Amino acid sequence: MSAPVVAIIGRPNVGKSTLFNRILGERRAVTHDRPGITRDRNAVRAEWTGRPFILVDTGGFLPASSEGRDADVRRQAEAAIGLADAVIFLVDAHTGVTDLDQAIATQIRRTHDRALLVVNKVDVPGDTIVHEFHRLGLGDPIAVAAEGGLGIGDLLDEVLKRLPPETERESPAPRVAIIGRPNVGKSSLVNALLGEERVLVEAKPGTTMDAIDARWKTPVGEFILVDTAGIRRQAMFEDQAEFYATMRALQALERADVAVLVVDSELGFEKQEARLAHHALDAGCSLLVLYNKWDLRENREQGWKDVQEDRGRRFPTLADLPAHPISATEKLHLHKLPEYIGERVAQSLREISTRELNDWLTLAQKRKQVPSNSVGKSPKIYYLTQTGKRPPTFTLFVNAPSRLTDNYRRYLWGQFAEHFGFRGTPLRFKVRKSE
């Protein structure tokens, strides 16, 4: 089942981007006191109590706008409402109910039955001003303070209640999502691998607007190839069709075991490719990078060294991604892809015994002792064990998790990935309290 979509909507300057950032736990959107700062939708994977979903931030919603940039934002917000499994309608406790709030509420009542009315900027728990918003006709309002974090957990609990139930994967065959910016040759690659014209290929960017599944039988096993729409940087969304296509591509990543990031070798690995790589890793996909159109390079041997060094210099955290040169049109190196993809699948399913993990943990602590906190107390690490696959998940049991510094956690995880040879595979690490 695809990851559900949760959209945040509301009139300008009610704190949508602040709430978006608070839910993510990091600053992904620009926030500013001036109305109208958030001009483009932002869609990112989020998670609450182990349930993943795609969180969508929208610009200020003006239902009556019919032209210009405000009309574009309105159409995008309407598209988000149409696609969303749950809608967070955000209003402002300081200003009370406005005519614009009423207009948005009327539209939501007509089009969506899984909407949550959320009153932001509630500084004091139990503030009676929240009751004023009952007249919007969307049920009991939920009070939050996005800036300070008040009520966010309760809000997310209610969001999960409105999402469709989780289901098991529908196919035992590993799913391989083909991702990349528009016009890098994703559909040409899928057609070349399948040996048939399964996907429409045109020179015009954005031809593929839906995620297309196809079974691919290879000498190393069967895979499900998922060709996705080219994802532009979010400021380039032009219409509802492109928004839907991008959401489907992000959902395809949530269902995939492996993501194949196709890069135009003439353009190189840019910020957009880095964004897509992080989307895939956040979704738990093992990642493989393919530099397409390699037949157009003159000095291929030196050129390959150059592109690898360029990616490592510009994006150090993505330097060790497994990468290979190909040409979809000339079928250059395509015969090697089943093996490469099979290796990525094996990485996501890899299991490491508790004994191996704790032998490594002992050595890692000998190299660098666990630091103490400001009062001279250091946490005691008991053991490490694997608690999941797809992606590999590991849990560290500690007597006082709050004393384990972020720097030491980063040290452990970096040493871990290097020692066990994980490349291009997202690793999930958890720290739990143990007596």
Helices and strands as residue ranges (DSSP letters): E 5-9, H 16-24, E 42-48, E 51-57, H 68-83, E 86-92, H 99-111, E 115-120, G 128-136, E 142-143, H 152-162, E 175-179, H 186-194, E 212-218, E 221-227, G 234-236, H 240-255, E 258-264, H 271-282, E 286-292, G 294-296, H 300-314, G 316-318, E 323-325, G 334-336, H 337-348, H 354-367, E 381-388, E 393-398, G 401-403, H 406-420, E 428-433
